[in-house]
């Protein structure tokens, strides 16, 4: 083989290697981007769940407080009626 053919073969291998490295980095970049998007979605879902749980706690406490007030008023009214 002539020196020119060997040189072209070496250049082709170098170009192929560069292309493969670029493709690998691109694929890794896409994977990292998808992982980051997933992490953001997962974090947002956790925050939504946390907020929903907190809202449920607040509503539950409000309902319990209202029930306590109704029970207290009932007992108070019953006692007042009993001792009139």
Backbone as numpy.savetxt, mean C-alpha at the origin, in Angstrom:
# Nx Ny Nz CAx CAy CAz Cx Cy Cz
41.44 -16.68 -41.00 40.60 -15.50 -41.00 41.49 -14.26 -41.00
40.96 -13.30 -41.66 41.74 -12.07 -41.71 41.54 -11.29 -40.42
42.46 -10.38 -40.20 42.39 -9.55 -38.99 41.10 -8.71 -38.99
40.66 -8.28 -40.19 39.45 -7.46 -40.30 38.21 -8.24 -39.85
38.10 -9.51 -40.27 36.95 -10.33 -39.89 36.95 -10.56 -38.38
38.12 -10.84 -37.82 38.19 -11.05 -36.37 37.81 -9.78 -35.63
38.26 -8.66 -36.13 37.93 -7.39 -35.51 36.42 -7.16 -35.56
35.78 -7.43 -36.72 34.32 -7.27 -36.83 33.60 -8.21 -35.87
34.11 -9.42 -35.71 33.50 -10.38 -34.80 33.58 -9.86 -33.37
34.72 -9.34 -33.02 34.90 -8.77 -31.67 33.98 -7.59 -31.45
33.85 -6.75 -32.49 32.96 -5.59 -32.38 31.51 -6.03 -32.24
31.14 -7.06 -32.98 29.76 -7.58 -32.87 29.49 -8.12 -31.48
30.47 -8.87 -30.95 30.30 -9.39 -29.59 30.17 -8.26 -28.58
30.97 -7.22 -28.78 30.89 -6.08 -27.87 29.52 -5.41 -27.97
29.01 -5.25 -29.20 27.69 -4.65 -29.40 26.60 -5.52 -28.79
26.73 -6.82 -28.99 25.74 -7.76 -28.41 25.78 -7.66 -26.89
26.97 -7.62 -26.33 27.10 -7.52 -24.86 26.48 -6.22 -24.36
26.74 -5.11 -25.07 26.16 -3.82 -24.68 24.63 -3.89 -24.74
24.13 -4.48 -25.81 22.67 -4.60 -25.97 22.08 -5.46 -24.86
22.75 -6.55 -24.53 22.25 -7.43 -23.47 22.29 -6.72 -22.11
23.37 -5.98 -21.86 23.46 -5.22 -20.61 22.35 -4.17 -20.54
22.12 -3.48 -21.66 21.06 -2.47 -21.70 19.70 -3.11 -21.44
19.47 -4.25 -22.09 18.19 -4.94 -21.90 18.02 -5.38 -20.45
19.09 -5.90 -19.87 19.02 -6.35 -18.47 18.74 -5.16 -17.55
19.45 -4.05 -17.76 19.22 -2.87 -16.92 17.81 -2.34 -17.12
17.34 -2.35 -18.36 15.97 -1.90 -18.64 14.97 -2.79 -17.92
15.18 -4.10 -18.01 14.27 -5.04 -17.33 14.31 -4.84 -15.83
15.52 -4.65 -15.28 15.63 -4.41 -13.84 14.94 -3.11 -13.47
15.09 -2.10 -14.33 14.42 -0.83 -14.08 12.91 -0.97 -14.08
12.39 -1.74 -15.03 10.95 -1.97 -15.10 10.49 -2.73 -13.86
11.25 -3.74 -13.48 10.90 -4.53 -12.29 10.91 -3.65 -11.05
11.97 -2.83 -10.92 12.05 -1.93 -9.75 10.90 -0.95 -9.74
10.55 -0.42 -10.92 9.43 0.52 -11.00 8.13 -0.16 -10.59
7.92 -1.38 -11.08 6.70 -2.12 -10.72 6.69 -2.42 -9.23
7.85 -2.80 -8.67 7.92 -3.07 -7.23 7.61 -1.80 -6.44
8.15 -0.66 -6.89 7.87 0.61 -6.22 6.39 0.96 -6.30
5.78 0.75 -7.47 4.35 1.01 -7.62 3.55 0.10 -6.69
3.94 -1.18 -6.64 3.25 -2.12 -5.75 3.40 -1.68 -4.30
4.63 -1.27 -3.91 4.86 -0.83 -2.54 3.99 0.37 -2.20
3.87 1.32 -3.15 3.03 2.49 -2.91 1.57 2.10 -2.74
1.11 1.21 -3.62 -0.29 0.75 -3.55 -0.52 0.03 -2.22
0.43 -0.84 -1.86 0.31 -1.59 -0.61 0.28 -0.63 0.59
1.19 0.36 0.58 1.22 1.34 1.67 -0.09 2.11 1.74
-0.58 2.56 0.57 -1.84 3.30 0.54 -2.99 2.45 1.06
-3.01 1.17 0.69 -4.06 0.28 1.17 -3.97 0.11 2.69
-2.73 0.01 3.20 -2.56 -0.10 4.65 -3.08 1.17 5.34
-2.77 2.34 4.76 -3.24 3.60 5.34 -4.77 3.67 5.30
-5.37 3.26 4.18 -6.83 3.26 4.08 -7.43 2.35 5.15
-6.85 1.17 5.29 -7.35 0.21 6.28 -7.22 0.79 7.68
-6.07 1.41 7.96 -5.84 2.01 9.27 -6.87 3.11 9.53
-7.11 3.94 8.52 -8.10 5.02 8.66 -9.50 4.47 8.85
-9.84 3.42 8.08 -11.17 2.81 8.22 -11.33 2.21 9.61
-10.28 1.56 10.09 -10.33 0.97 11.43 -10.52 2.04 12.48
-9.80 3.15 12.33 -9.93 4.27 13.27 -11.34 4.86 13.21
-11.89 4.99 12.00 -13.25 5.50 11.86 -14.25 4.57 12.53
-14.05 3.28 12.37 -14.94 2.30 13.01 -14.85 2.43 14.53
-13.64 2.59 15.05 -13.48 2.76 16.50 -14.22 4.01 16.99
-14.07 5.11 16.23 -14.73 6.35 16.63 -16.25 6.20 16.62
-16.78 5.58 15.58 -18.23 5.38 15.48 -18.70 4.45 16.58
-17.94 3.39 16.83 -18.31 2.44 17.89 -18.33 3.14 19.24
-17.32 3.96 19.51 -17.29 4.69 20.78 -18.47 5.64 20.88
-18.79 6.32 19.78 -19.92 7.25 19.78 -21.23 6.51 20.06
-21.39 5.35 19.44 -22.60 4.55 19.66 -22.66 4.08 21.11
-21.51 3.63 21.64 -21.48 3.17 23.03 -21.78 4.32 23.99
-21.20 5.50 23.69 -21.47 6.68 24.53 -22.96 7.04 24.49
-23.53 7.02 23.30 -24.96 7.33 23.17 -25.82 6.32 23.91
-25.43 5.04 23.84 -26.17 4.00 24.55 -26.08 4.22 26.05
-24.88 4.60 26.51 -24.69 4.85 27.94 -25.59 6.00 28.39
-25.64 7.07 27.57 -26.49 8.23 27.91 -27.95 7.80 27.94
-28.38 7.02 26.96 -29.78 6.56 26.95 -30.09 5.70 28.17
-29.16 4.80 28.49 -29.36 3.94 29.67 -29.42 4.78 30.95
-28.50 5.74 31.06 -28.47 6.61 32.24 -29.77 7.40 32.36
-30.20 7.95 31.23 -31.45 8.72 31.25 -32.65 7.83 31.59
-32.64 6.63 31.08 -33.73 5.70 31.38 -33.78 5.40 32.88
-32.62 5.09 33.43 -32.56 4.77 34.86 -32.97 5.99 35.68
-32.46 7.16 35.30 -32.79 8.39 36.03 -34.30 8.67 35.96
-34.86 8.55 34.78 -36.30 8.77 34.61 -37.10 7.74 35.40
-36.66 6.51 35.37 -37.36 5.46 36.12 -37.34 5.73 37.62
-36.19 6.15 38.11 -36.08 6.45 39.54 -36.94 7.67 39.90
-36.91 8.68 39.05 -37.72 9.87 39.32 -39.20 9.52 39.34
-39.62 8.68 38.42 -41.02 8.29 38.37 -41.40 7.42 39.58
-40.48 6.62 40.00 -40.74 5.71 41.14 -40.91 6.51 42.42
-40.09 7.56 42.60 -40.12 8.29 43.86 -40.85 9.61 43.78
-41.75 9.81 42.83 -42.56 11.02 42.75 -43.65 10.99 43.76
